Amino acid sequence: DWHLDAMYIDLSKSRNILGMETWKSIARATYLLDTDEAQLSQRGYSIEVFLNNDYLGVYSFNEPIDRKQLDLKKNGGILYKSEAWTTETIYEGIQIEPDSSLLWSGFELKYPDDMNVANWEPLYNFIQLVAYANDNVFIDSIEEIIDINNIIDYFLFINLIQANDNIGKNMFICRYDEDYPLLFVPWDLDLTFGNNNSSWTSDIPDDNIITNKFFDRIYELDVNDYRAKAKLRWNEIYQNNLYENIINALTENINKLIDSNADYRENTRWDLITDYNIELENIKTWLSMRIIFFDNYINTSY
């Protein structure tokens, strides 16, 4: 099972692959200590697609994020996908009670695929805690429900690449089995790395902080030294040749498109004038500015 992504709103044809490689390099989860098979991201490859001898241009050929990819237990593993902006997906409240369905208020139950209302209970309890619990209950309970190291990495990641579309929708929330907490995995990362080539992101400034009620609350209450842990983790990531590693991966992908003349064929097929060298320079400039901004934010606010 593979996915073909035309990356229509990403002129660089690189952002989803680049984002996933970046996430893979920093993502942590408690259950990874107990399995060698899990992948917390999807691998992707740039390819050119022909359909019945009709050239369709450059696509990203991606693995799906599913139970097998994440190596979740068949009995006890659970996987949700957030697909819309709702009160529930940004953890601000519960307006609709779940029922025996694979869909609930912006979420889809991807595994298990049986329509049992009990399958929504872990996610429901998490949203209930964030939205309604008093401070003491929240502080005492949150780390039993969510993997703290994973969500620190997720917050740093979406803010590093400015993933404006990945804080309520475009997320997977999963659990290895009943004895493990929930964790976050991103997907659909084309509106990242300064991509304002869409009606959803065209007016978003480059210096905004991406957050939701969950991240706001754990920050404001500084649960179990959350701020110090987040700051320490950011400095570990930042000092590990962060900029160079990302730009080297991007440059490699862009050069493949240029050296193979795929850039020319893509432009010709769709009557475009994209200069991939310019796209590379734009992302390099944007990322340099973003890292400086976010590093300053973390070291002054955390």
ABEGO torsion letter per residue (X at the ends): XBBBBAGAABAAGAAAAAAAAAAAAABBBAAAAABAABBABBBBBBBBBBBGGBBAEBBBBBBBBBAAAAGBBABGBBBBBBABBBAAAAGAEBABBBBBBABBGGBBBAOBABBBAAAAAAAAAAAAAAAABBAAAAAAAAAAABBAAAAAAAAAAAAAAGBAAAAABGBBBBBABAABBBBBBBBGAABBGGBAABAAAAABBAABBBBBAAAAAAAAAGBGGAAAAAAAAAAAAAABGAAAAAAAAAAAAAAAAAAAGAAAAAAAAAGBABBAAAAAAAAAAAAAAAAAAAAAAAAAAX
